[in-house]
Amino acid sequence: MSRRPAVIAYDIGDNRDRRAALRILREWRLDGQRSVHECLLSQEEAAELFVQLAGVMDPDNDRLLLAWLDRRGQAQARGKGRIGGGHPGLLGLR
């Protein structure tokens, strides 16, 4: 099973639903902040995660995004934040 790095972001209006989504993502993520999370997923795991998140989201009002990261690309960053977090190899940063 081949896993690839991905970023999952969501915009969930209801506080209860947002906390439920965060609980689900804590089982899957490598790291995260607020509503953006880094994961290492296979295609099958990504599909399962979407099923789990769909169960706590309102499809008419909430939004969910999964973006696969290309390991060959160069990461870009601005600001004072530390890039690389606890997983310096994930984004190709050293």
C-alpha positions as CSV (number, residue, x, y, z in Angstrom):
1,M,0.0,0.0,0.0
2,S,1.6,3.2,-1.2
3,R,1.0,6.3,0.9
4,R,1.4,9.9,-0.3
5,P,1.5,13.1,1.6
6,A,-1.7,15.2,1.5
7,V,-3.2,18.3,3.1
8,I,-6.8,18.2,4.3
9,A,-8.6,21.5,5.0
10,Y,-12.2,22.0,6.0
11,D,-14.6,24.9,6.7
12,I,-17.3,23.6,9.1
13,G,-19.8,26.1,10.5
14,D,-21.2,24.1,13.4
15,N,-19.0,23.9,16.5
16,R,-20.1,20.3,17.3
17,D,-19.5,19.1,13.8
18,R,-16.1,20.9,13.7
19,R,-15.0,19.1,16.9
20,A,-16.2,15.8,15.5
21,A,-14.2,16.3,12.3
22,L,-11.1,17.2,14.4
23,R,-11.5,14.0,16.5
24,I,-11.6,11.9,13.3
25,L,-8.6,13.7,11.8
26,R,-6.5,13.3,14.9
27,E,-6.5,9.5,14.2
28,W,-5.2,10.1,10.7
29,R,-3.0,13.1,10.7
30,L,0.8,13.6,11.1
31,D,0.4,17.2,12.2
32,G,-2.2,20.0,11.9
33,Q,-3.3,23.4,13.0
34,R,-6.9,24.5,13.3
35,S,-8.7,23.3,10.2
36,V,-5.6,22.3,8.1
37,H,-4.0,18.9,8.6
38,E,-1.1,16.9,7.1
39,C,-1.7,13.3,6.4
40,L,0.1,10.4,4.8
41,L,-2.6,8.4,3.0
42,S,-3.1,5.7,0.4
43,Q,-6.0,6.1,-2.1
44,E,-8.1,3.7,0.0
45,E,-7.3,5.5,3.3
46,A,-8.2,8.9,1.7
47,A,-11.6,7.4,0.5
48,E,-12.3,6.0,4.0
49,L,-11.4,9.3,5.6
50,F,-13.8,11.2,3.3
51,V,-16.6,8.8,4.3
52,Q,-15.9,9.4,8.0
53,L,-15.8,13.1,7.6
54,A,-18.9,13.2,5.4
55,G,-20.8,11.7,8.3
56,V,-20.2,14.7,10.5
57,M,-20.5,17.5,7.8
58,D,-23.4,19.4,6.4
59,P,-23.0,19.0,2.6
60,D,-25.0,22.2,1.9
61,N,-22.9,24.5,4.1
62,D,-19.5,22.9,4.9
63,R,-16.5,22.4,2.7
64,L,-13.8,19.8,2.6
65,L,-10.6,19.8,0.5
66,L,-7.9,17.1,0.1
67,A,-4.8,18.2,-1.9
68,W,-2.1,15.6,-2.7
69,L,1.4,17.0,-2.3
70,D,4.0,16.5,-5.0
71,R,7.2,15.4,-3.4
72,R,9.2,16.7,-6.4
73,G,7.9,20.2,-6.0
74,Q,9.7,23.0,-4.0
75,A,7.8,24.2,-0.9
76,Q,7.2,27.9,-0.6
77,A,6.7,29.7,2.7
78,R,6.4,33.3,4.0
79,G,6.2,34.7,7.4
80,K,7.9,33.9,10.7
81,G,6.5,30.4,11.1
82,R,8.9,27.4,11.2
83,I,8.5,25.3,8.1
84,G,9.0,21.6,8.2
85,G,7.3,21.1,11.6
86,G,8.1,17.7,13.1
87,H,8.4,16.0,9.8
88,P,11.1,17.7,7.8
89,G,11.2,15.0,5.0
90,L,7.4,15.1,4.3
91,L,7.5,18.3,2.2
92,G,11.0,17.7,0.8
93,L,12.4,20.3,3.3
94,R,15.7,19.6,5.0
